[in-house]
Amino acid sequence: MSSTTPRKTPKTRTAPRAKAKASNRNAPAAKAAQQSQPVATRAPKVAPRAPQTNASLLTRREAAVPRGVASAAPVFASHAENAELWDVEGNRYIDFAGGIAVLNTGHRHPKVVEAAKAQEDHYTHTSFQVVPYEPYVALAERLNALAPGAHPKKTLLVTTGAEAVENAVKIARVATGRTGVIAFSGSYHGRTLLTLGMTGKIAPYKKNVGPFPADVFRAPFPSVRDGITVADALTGLQNLFLTDAQPDRIAAIIIEPVLGEGGYIPVPFEMMQALREICDTHGILLIADEIQAGFGRTGSWFAVEHSGVVPDLITVAKSMAGGYPIAGVIGRADIMDSVEPGGLGGTYGGNPVACAAALAAIDAIETEGLLPRSAAIGETMRARFAEIGGRTSPFRMWDIRGLGAMLAIEFVTDFETERPDTALTKSVVAHALKRGLILLSCGMHGNALRIMVPLTASDAIIEEGLAIFEAALADAVAELGV
Ligand SMILES: Cc1ncc(COP(=O)(O)O)c(C=O)c1O
């Protein structure tokens, strides 16, 4: 029973915490919390729509949308603001899922919405490959400056995380003249065929879908939870080099600095450092997949920064643009330039509205002090989860882990066997939704809850969400008779 607590305090590049208080969005709620008064939540003004019910929409959805596109919540969104969402029946929810780690700056951040609207008044699409535009270049410049490493960098923009990962592999192959890719068990890199081949979890993503592209190898992820130490993981990697993956045929090793879908498990810093050395020894490129962990989730711009390691390529998406679909590959300029003109891109890649949104979201993270805010949220929530676990479900909340506000709590049937308790986790999620809190699970056994609350959420909203979580956990414990 141990926790993967990071050894270093998060590094940040922004102004100290005081700046976070300057955020208009946090200020009223924080003040209200200090005065111990109930916090008024304000629904945004929205034009009325024809009345709908969740049940009728669910019926239409089931008839029109394949069941493979699963939804965690059986309710339909009407509107949302910062860390709150309302369904079509007017029920209010606190959002701890943030659209799967997309909303570090919250729903409809005013600066993001304003920037997107302003861009829409100019043009919404030209295709960068036909007529280029400044927001793409500005975002590339911004990302090149933010990414770790003093070397010259260049950025490719695409639309989804999986597309970014696919392109990172393409670039690595062209740059090295090698084909092999090593990914880790428990990793998640997307749902396209190559990225599924790299993803290290079968159900539900890979089930019955293979065969997957060749030359993708799997190394063990260092997980204290599964008894795999850094030394074990490195031995596994060396064995892979001896048995299946010829090191001088390997183009890239890709790793999530904090395992996302796989359970919010931070990669120990010595593992990241060892991977850097191994890559340097064999001429392999190191790719950090920051799609879920980037843009403040862990208290720094990129989670890999905590380890001091500088990767060759970084894949980004999700919270980069506060809710708009855009992704990218940031990398060493010489590596990024190895692909011939025309070899990279896509019709919609780096859409101008999404670029404008991304620039505004990055500004918001910087000016509202969201990196230190992430670290503070992480500390508060760790402490509160420990308290709640002790009160509500001793011997069940097995681990509270993560980096900054990228936190997960894991449930087990008992401390002796440490058997994952998927049923309890599902029940907590369902009861939380009924009580007005959106939660999402993760982990190889779906027995961890991950926290992706907007970093712009006020202390009062976070507390309200935690109180709902505690009540939902009590409901689940009562329901399952545990
Ligand atoms: C680490 C990581 N890589 C890649 C992806 C794929 O991104 P997308 O769903 O935008 O294709 C995800 C999505 O959750 C992710 O968390």
The ligand as an SDF file (V2000), in Angstrom:
LIG
                    3D

 16 16  0  0  0  0  0  0  0  0999 V2000
   -2.5720   10.7150  -23.3800 C   0  0  0  0  0  0  0  0  0  0  0  0
   -3.5390   10.7300  -24.5260 C   0  0  0  0  0  0  0  0  0  0  0  0
   -3.0880   10.5820  -25.7850 N   0  0  0  0  0  0  0  0  0  0  0  0
   -3.9260   10.6050  -26.8330 C   0  0  0  0  0  0  0  0  0  0  0  0
   -5.2830   10.7690  -26.6690 C   0  0  0  0  0  0  0  0  0  0  0  0
   -6.1930   10.7860  -27.8560 C   0  0  0  0  0  0  0  0  0  0  0  0
   -6.7600   12.0500  -28.0230 O   0  0  0  0  0  0  0  0  0  0  0  0
   -8.0990   12.2310  -28.8700 P   0  0  0  0  0  0  0  0  0  0  0  0
   -9.2050   11.6010  -28.0930 O   0  0  0  0  0  0  0  0  0  0  0  0
   -8.2540   13.7080  -29.0240 O   0  0  0  0  0  0  0  0  0  0  0  0
   -7.8620   11.5450  -30.1840 O   0  0  0  0  0  0  0  0  0  0  0  0
   -5.7950   10.9240  -25.3810 C   0  0  0  0  0  0  0  0  0  0  0  0
   -7.2460   11.0640  -25.1490 C   0  0  0  0  0  0  0  0  0  0  0  0
   -7.7680   10.8730  -24.0760 O   0  0  0  0  0  0  0  0  0  0  0  0
   -4.9070   10.9000  -24.2730 C   0  0  0  0  0  0  0  0  0  0  0  0
   -5.3490   11.0520  -23.0130 O   0  0  0  0  0  0  0  0  0  0  0  0
  1  2  1  0
  2  3  1  0
  2 15  2  0
  3  4  2  0
  4  5  1  0
  5  6  1  0
  5 12  2  0
  6  7  1  0
  7  8  1  0
  8  9  2  0
  8 10  1  0
  8 11  1  0
 12 13  1  0
 12 15  1  0
 13 14  2  0
 15 16  1  0
M  END
$$$$
